[in-house]
């Protein structure tokens, strides 16, 4: 049809303009949908979120399958992703987590709702709920021993720099007091089994401690997440007064580089390979018997290659591999070697890529000054310190 061909050609020309070649909300390449209400080009996943938002979701169209009116095409040409970002993302706080296409549904949905439905970032000086300095509410927390999720009261305080939780709402003493500047928070819907699942990780007595949370309301759990980041940024600015925002941002909450199952053997390399859940968090490789364990069974530090760290495919000659998986990885550190096996070659190569990416990064002065590695194997904890 001549009319459709003309419209299709015009839309292709518009999408070539700077900014229109990536989703306006999550940055996914080659967006295939457009919002005629907002004048932005979006990916198919974000289009589904848009359609569920009143007022703006009625005019979301496929660029290839939907019928476009001339005035709609004209509207898209006059607006576009860059112009609309100047309007709807004009005053996004530095600490606010802007999700990518790799992030989970709840983060992307609340980002889209915050921008277009609540218009949180359109006005300069607007007081954000994340900046109130305190947050007090109930969250579902997984029990460390019984695995049940129970309602617990959490209190976040900028003045004290802490996140506390209480077993009962009116309890006088908290069950735990966590320093905000030591917290990492990462959304883990698949692992936790809830679309709003959030994992809090911190150090307790030199061991990594995990807390698994969720809230039935997506906005509530994302508000907690960004409130933690807001307070973290406040403390970082005090601790590093000369640092700019770009330098401080990587110190806020971060996603794990990779998680998944591998098999491992002990430090003597003569024990059987056992299946464990591994989490790579920057330079720390932690392993657990179960993905939802509160404490890691052990962790290894990955330093820089100039200091004797390396990762390679395969296992040392003569290694008795009695596990189910055959795709080996050897990590060499100045203290010892770690042997792992993966289920598939694809998984082996992906783990190796992440290990070598980390090992190739120069260490920061803080990492040089006080590196600690804890390996809680069956022979007891081994503590190794590396100083500059």
C-alpha positions as CSV (number, residue, x, y, z in Angstrom):
1,X,0.0,0.0,0.0
2,X,1.5,3.3,-1.1
3,X,0.4,5.2,2.1
4,X,1.9,2.6,4.4
5,X,5.2,2.5,2.5
6,X,5.4,6.3,2.7
7,X,4.8,6.2,6.5
8,X,7.2,3.4,7.0
9,X,9.9,5.3,5.1
10,X,9.3,8.5,7.2
11,X,9.5,6.5,10.5
12,X,12.8,4.9,9.4
13,X,14.1,8.4,8.6
14,X,13.0,9.7,12.0
15,X,14.5,6.8,13.9
16,X,17.9,7.5,12.3
17,X,18.1,10.8,14.2
18,X,20.5,10.9,17.2
19,X,19.0,9.2,20.3
20,X,16.1,7.6,18.5
21,X,18.2,4.5,17.7
22,X,18.0,3.2,21.3
23,X,15.1,2.8,23.7
24,X,14.3,6.0,25.5
25,X,13.8,4.2,28.8
26,X,16.3,1.3,29.0
27,X,18.7,2.0,26.2
28,X,18.1,-1.3,24.3
29,X,19.3,-0.9,20.7
30,X,16.9,-0.7,17.7
31,X,13.6,0.1,19.3
32,X,10.6,-1.3,17.4
33,X,7.8,0.6,19.1
34,X,6.8,4.3,19.5
35,X,4.7,6.2,22.0
36,X,2.5,8.7,20.1
37,X,1.5,10.2,23.5
38,X,5.1,11.1,24.4
39,X,7.0,11.2,21.1
40,X,9.6,8.6,22.1
41,X,10.9,5.4,20.6
42,X,10.9,2.3,22.9
43,X,11.7,-1.4,22.9
44,X,9.1,-4.1,23.0
45,X,9.6,-4.8,26.7
46,X,9.2,-1.1,27.7
47,X,6.2,-0.8,25.4
48,X,4.4,-3.4,27.5
49,X,5.0,-1.2,30.6
50,X,3.8,1.9,28.8
51,X,0.6,0.2,27.8
52,X,-0.2,-0.4,31.5
53,X,0.1,3.3,32.4
54,X,-3.1,5.3,32.2
55,X,-3.2,8.4,29.9
56,X,0.1,7.6,28.1
57,X,-0.4,3.9,27.3
58,X,-3.3,4.2,24.8
59,X,-1.1,5.3,21.9
60,X,1.8,2.8,21.9
61,X,2.3,1.5,18.4
62,X,4.6,-1.0,16.6
63,X,6.7,0.7,14.0
64,X,6.2,-2.1,11.5
65,X,2.8,-3.6,12.3
66,X,0.6,-0.7,13.4
67,X,-1.2,1.8,11.2
68,X,0.2,5.3,11.8
69,X,-1.7,8.6,11.1
70,X,0.2,11.4,9.4
71,X,-0.2,13.7,12.5
72,X,1.3,10.9,14.7
73,X,4.3,10.6,12.4
74,X,4.7,14.4,12.5
75,X,4.5,14.4,16.3
76,X,7.3,11.8,16.5
77,X,9.4,13.9,14.1
78,X,8.9,17.0,16.2
79,X,9.8,15.3,19.5
80,X,12.0,12.2,19.7
81,X,14.1,10.6,22.5
82,X,16.6,13.4,23.1
83,X,14.1,16.2,23.4
84,X,11.8,14.2,25.7
85,X,14.8,13.2,27.9
86,X,15.5,16.9,28.3
87,X,11.9,17.3,29.6
88,X,11.3,14.1,31.6
89,X,14.9,13.4,32.9
90,X,15.9,17.1,33.4
91,X,16.6,16.7,37.1
92,X,17.2,13.0,37.8
93,X,19.2,12.8,41.1
94,X,22.8,11.5,40.7
95,X,22.1,8.6,43.1
96,X,18.9,7.4,41.3
97,X,19.4,4.1,39.6
98,X,18.6,4.4,35.9
99,X,18.0,0.8,34.7
100,X,19.2,-0.7,31.5
101,X,17.6,-3.4,29.3
102,X,19.5,-6.0,31.4
103,X,17.7,-5.0,34.6
104,X,14.6,-6.6,36.0
105,X,11.0,-5.7,35.3
106,X,10.3,-3.8,38.6
107,X,13.3,-1.5,38.2
108,X,12.3,-0.6,34.6
109,X,8.7,-0.2,35.4
110,X,9.2,2.1,38.3
111,X,11.7,4.2,36.3
112,X,9.2,4.6,33.5
113,X,6.4,5.5,36.0
114,X,8.6,7.9,37.9
115,X,9.4,9.7,34.6
116,X,6.1,9.9,32.8
117,X,3.3,9.1,35.4
118,X,4.6,10.8,38.5
119,X,6.8,13.3,36.6
120,X,9.4,13.2,39.4
121,X,12.3,14.6,37.4
122,X,10.7,17.6,35.5
123,X,11.0,20.3,38.2
124,X,14.2,21.7,39.6
125,X,14.4,21.6,43.4
126,X,11.6,19.1,43.7
127,X,11.9,17.2,47.0
128,X,12.2,13.5,46.3
129,X,10.9,10.9,48.6
130,X,14.3,9.2,48.5
131,X,15.9,12.3,50.1
132,X,13.9,12.5,53.3
133,X,16.8,11.1,55.4
134,X,14.8,8.3,56.9
135,X,12.5,5.5,55.9
136,X,10.6,3.3,58.2
137,X,8.4,0.4,57.0
138,X,7.7,-3.3,56.9
139,X,9.4,-5.7,54.4
140,X,9.2,-9.4,53.9
141,X,12.5,-10.9,55.0
142,X,13.7,-14.5,54.5
143,X,14.6,-16.3,57.7
144,X,18.3,-17.3,57.9
145,X,17.5,-20.8,59.3
146,X,13.9,-21.7,58.3
147,X,13.8,-20.1,54.9
148,X,10.3,-18.6,55.5
149,X,9.6,-15.0,54.6
150,X,8.3,-13.0,57.5
151,X,7.2,-9.4,58.0
152,X,10.0,-7.4,59.6
153,X,10.3,-3.7,60.4
154,X,13.2,-1.9,58.7
155,X,14.5,1.6,59.6
156,X,16.9,3.5,57.4
157,X,18.5,6.6,58.9
158,X,20.8,9.2,57.3
159,X,21.6,10.8,60.6
160,X,22.9,7.5,62.1
161,X,24.1,6.1,58.7
162,X,22.5,2.8,59.4
163,X,19.9,0.3,58.2
164,X,18.3,-1.6,61.1
165,X,15.7,-4.3,61.2
166,X,13.5,-5.5,64.1
167,X,11.7,-8.8,64.5
168,X,8.6,-7.1,65.7
169,X,7.3,-3.6,64.9
170,X,7.4,-2.4,68.6
171,X,10.7,-4.2,69.5
172,X,13.0,-1.9,71.4
173,X,16.3,-3.4,70.2
174,X,17.1,-4.1,66.6
175,X,18.0,-7.6,65.4
176,X,20.8,-6.1,63.2
177,X,22.4,-2.7,62.7
178,X,24.1,-2.3,59.3
179,X,26.3,0.6,58.3
180,X,24.8,2.1,55.1
181,X,28.2,2.8,53.6
182,X,29.0,-1.0,53.7
183,X,25.8,-2.1,52.0
184,X,25.3,-3.5,48.6
185,X,21.8,-3.9,47.3
186,X,20.9,-5.9,44.1
187,X,17.6,-6.9,42.7
188,X,17.3,-10.7,42.5
189,X,13.8,-11.7,41.4
190,X,14.6,-15.1,40.0
191,X,16.8,-16.2,42.9
192,X,14.4,-14.9,45.5
193,X,11.3,-16.1,43.7
194,X,9.5,-12.8,43.8
195,X,9.4,-10.1,41.1
196,X,10.3,-7.5,43.7
197,X,13.1,-9.5,45.3
198,X,16.0,-7.5,46.7
199,X,19.3,-8.8,48.1
200,X,21.1,-6.8,50.8
201,X,24.8,-7.8,51.3
202,X,27.2,-6.5,53.9
203,X,30.2,-7.5,56.0
204,X,29.5,-9.0,59.5
205,X,32.5,-10.0,61.5
206,X,34.6,-10.1,58.3
207,X,32.1,-12.5,56.7
208,X,29.7,-11.6,53.9
209,X,26.1,-11.6,55.1
210,X,23.1,-11.8,52.8
211,X,19.6,-10.7,53.6
212,X,16.8,-11.5,51.1
213,X,13.8,-9.1,51.0
214,X,10.7,-8.3,49.0
215,X,7.6,-6.1,49.1
216,X,4.3,-6.7,47.3
217,X,4.4,-3.2,46.1
218,X,7.0,-2.5,43.4
219,X,7.2,1.2,44.0
220,X,7.9,0.6,47.7
221,X,10.9,-1.8,47.2
222,X,12.4,0.5,44.5
223,X,12.0,3.5,46.8
224,X,13.9,1.6,49.5
225,X,16.6,0.8,47.0
226,X,17.0,4.4,45.9
227,X,16.8,5.8,49.4
228,X,19.8,3.6,50.4
229,X,21.7,5.0,47.4
230,X,20.8,8.5,48.3
231,X,22.2,8.1,51.9
232,X,25.3,6.3,50.5
233,X,26.0,9.2,48.2
234,X,25.7,11.6,51.2
235,X,28.3,9.7,53.2
236,X,30.6,9.4,50.2
237,X,30.6,13.1,49.7
238,X,31.6,13.6,53.3
239,X,34.3,10.9,53.1
240,X,35.7,12.1,49.7
241,X,35.1,15.8,49.7
242,X,37.2,16.4,46.6
243,X,35.6,13.7,44.4
244,X,33.1,14.5,41.7
245,X,29.8,12.6,41.1
246,X,31.3,10.5,38.3
247,X,34.0,9.2,40.7
248,X,31.5,8.4,43.5
249,X,28.8,6.7,41.4
250,X,30.7,3.3,41.1
251,X,30.9,3.2,44.9
252,X,27.1,3.0,45.2
253,X,25.1,-0.2,45.0
254,X,26.2,-2.4,42.1
255,X,24.9,-5.5,40.3
256,X,26.9,-8.7,40.7
257,X,29.1,-9.4,37.7
258,X,28.0,-13.0,37.4
259,X,26.2,-15.7,39.4
260,X,25.7,-19.3,38.8
261,X,26.7,-22.9,39.6
262,X,30.1,-24.4,39.2
263,X,31.8,-27.4,40.8
264,X,34.8,-26.9,43.1
265,X,37.4,-28.9,44.9
266,X,39.2,-28.1,48.2
267,X,42.7,-26.5,48.6
268,X,44.5,-29.9,48.4
269,X,42.9,-30.7,45.1
270,X,42.4,-34.3,46.1
271,X,38.9,-34.0,47.4
272,X,35.8,-34.5,45.3
273,X,34.3,-31.7,43.2
274,X,31.1,-30.4,44.7
275,X,28.4,-28.3,43.1
276,X,28.2,-24.8,44.7
277,X,26.5,-21.5,43.9
278,X,29.1,-18.8,43.0
279,X,28.7,-15.0,43.1
280,X,31.3,-12.7,41.5
281,X,31.1,-9.3,43.2
282,X,33.9,-7.1,41.7
283,X,37.1,-8.7,43.1
284,X,35.4,-11.1,45.5
285,X,34.4,-14.6,44.3
286,X,32.1,-16.1,46.9
287,X,30.6,-19.6,47.0
288,X,27.5,-21.0,48.7
289,X,25.9,-24.4,49.2
290,X,22.5,-22.8,48.3
291,X,21.9,-19.6,46.4
292,X,19.9,-18.2,49.3
293,X,22.4,-18.9,52.1
294,X,22.9,-16.1,54.6
295,X,26.7,-16.6,54.7
296,X,29.2,-17.6,52.1
297,X,31.1,-20.8,52.7
298,X,34.2,-19.2,51.4
299,X,35.5,-16.4,49.2
300,X,38.5,-15.6,47.2
301,X,40.0,-12.3,46.2
302,X,41.0,-11.6,42.6
303,X,43.8,-9.2,42.3
304,X,45.6,-7.7,39.3
305,X,47.5,-9.9,36.8
306,X,50.8,-8.1,37.6
307,X,50.6,-9.6,41.1
308,X,50.4,-13.2,40.1
309,X,46.6,-13.6,39.5
310,X,45.4,-15.4,36.4
311,X,42.5,-17.5,35.1
312,X,42.8,-20.1,32.4
313,X,40.7,-22.9,30.9
314,X,41.3,-26.5,31.9
315,X,42.7,-28.2,35.1
316,X,46.3,-29.0,36.0
317,X,47.7,-32.2,34.6
318,X,46.9,-35.2,36.8
319,X,43.8,-33.6,38.5
320,X,41.3,-36.3,39.3
321,X,38.0,-34.8,38.2
322,X,35.3,-37.0,39.7
323,X,32.5,-34.5,39.3
324,X,29.7,-34.5,36.7
325,X,31.0,-31.5,34.8
326,X,34.2,-31.5,32.7
327,X,34.8,-27.9,31.5
328,X,37.6,-26.8,33.9
329,X,38.8,-23.4,35.1
330,X,42.0,-22.8,37.1
331,X,42.4,-19.5,39.0
332,X,46.0,-19.0,40.2
333,X,46.6,-16.5,43.1
334,X,49.9,-15.8,45.0
335,X,48.7,-18.0,47.8
336,X,47.0,-21.0,46.1
337,X,45.2,-22.2,43.0
338,X,41.4,-22.7,42.8
339,X,39.9,-25.4,40.6
340,X,36.4,-25.3,39.2
341,X,34.4,-27.1,36.5
342,X,31.4,-25.8,34.5
343,X,28.5,-27.7,33.0
344,X,29.0,-26.4,29.5
345,X,31.7,-24.8,27.5
346,X,29.6,-21.7,27.0
347,X,29.4,-21.2,30.8
348,X,33.1,-21.9,31.1
349,X,34.0,-19.2,28.6
350,X,31.6,-16.7,30.2
351,X,33.1,-17.2,33.7
352,X,36.6,-16.9,32.2
353,X,35.7,-13.7,30.5
354,X,34.5,-12.2,33.7
355,X,37.5,-13.4,35.7
356,X,40.0,-12.1,33.2
357,X,38.1,-8.8,32.9
358,X,38.5,-8.3,36.7
359,X,42.1,-9.5,36.8
360,X,43.0,-7.0,34.0
361,X,41.7,-4.0,36.0
362,X,44.3,-2.0,38.0
363,X,43.7,-2.2,41.8
364,X,42.7,1.0,43.7
365,X,44.9,2.3,46.5
366,X,42.2,1.1,49.0
367,X,42.4,-2.4,47.6
368,X,46.2,-2.4,47.9
369,X,46.2,-1.2,51.5
370,X,43.9,-3.8,53.0
371,X,43.1,-6.9,50.9
372,X,41.6,-9.7,53.0
373,X,40.7,-13.1,51.6
374,X,38.7,-15.5,53.7
375,X,38.5,-19.2,52.6
376,X,36.1,-21.0,54.9
377,X,36.7,-24.5,53.6
378,X,36.3,-27.7,55.5
379,X,39.8,-27.2,57.1
380,X,38.7,-23.9,58.8
381,X,39.1,-20.3,57.9
382,X,42.3,-19.1,56.2
383,X,42.9,-15.4,56.4
384,X,45.4,-13.8,54.1
385,X,46.3,-10.1,54.1
386,X,48.1,-8.3,51.3
387,X,49.6,-5.0,52.0
388,X,51.1,-2.4,49.7
